[in-house]
């Protein structure tokens, strides 16, 4: 799922949830709702997340590409 890929990439890059929430202009609790899948990600927010993580948006939709990004970061 997209939100799981966001979290995997975030962790692989060493970015905190607090940093993500701040950059997205939301509370930590709000960001946690996104990462748990209880809040849907719209395209615009997903683009911002990609920018924060310095990746292309499409990476969140492709598990093979996601694994590649994580392996490069490790």
C-alpha positions in Angstrom: 0.0 0.0 0.0 1.1 3.5 -0.7 1.2 4.6 3.0 3.4 1.6 3.9 5.8 2.6 1.1 5.9 6.2 2.3 6.9 4.9 5.8 9.5 2.5 4.5 11.2 5.2 2.4 10.9 7.7 5.3 12.6 5.3 7.7 15.3 4.4 5.2 16.2 8.0 4.7 16.3 8.6 8.5 13.6 11.2 8.4 11.4 11.5 11.6 7.7 11.5 11.7 7.9 14.9 13.5 9.9 16.4 10.6 7.4 15.0 8.1 4.5 16.4 10.1 6.2 19.8 10.4 7.0 20.0 6.7 3.4 19.0 5.8 2.0 21.6 8.1 0.2 19.2 10.3 0.3 17.7 13.8 2.3 14.5 14.5 -1.0 12.8 15.3 -2.3 13.9 11.8 0.8 12.4 10.2 0.3 9.2 12.1 -3.2 8.9 10.7 -1.7 9.1 7.2 1.0 6.4 8.0 -1.6 4.1 9.5 -3.8 4.3 6.5 -6.7 5.8 8.4 -6.5 9.1 6.5 -6.3 9.0 2.7 -3.4 10.6 0.9 -4.4 12.9 -1.9 -2.2 13.5 -4.9 -1.1 16.9 -3.8 0.0 15.8 -0.3 1.7 12.8 -1.8 3.7 15.1 -4.1 4.8 17.1 -1.1 5.9 13.9 0.7 7.9 12.9 -2.3 9.6 16.3 -2.3 10.4 16.1 1.4 11.9 12.6 0.9 13.6 13.6 -2.4 12.0 10.8 -4.5 9.6 10.6 -7.4 5.9 10.2 -6.5 5.7 7.0 -8.6 8.1 5.2 -6.2 5.2 5.0 -3.6 3.2 2.8 -6.0 5.9 0.3 -7.0 7.2 -2.1 -4.4 10.2 -3.1 -6.5 11.2 0.5 -7.0 10.6 1.2 -3.3 12.9 -1.7 -2.3 15.6 -0.3 -4.7 15.4 3.1 -3.0 15.7 1.6 0.4 18.6 -0.6 -0.5 20.5 2.5 -2.0 19.9 4.4 1.2 21.2 1.6 3.5 
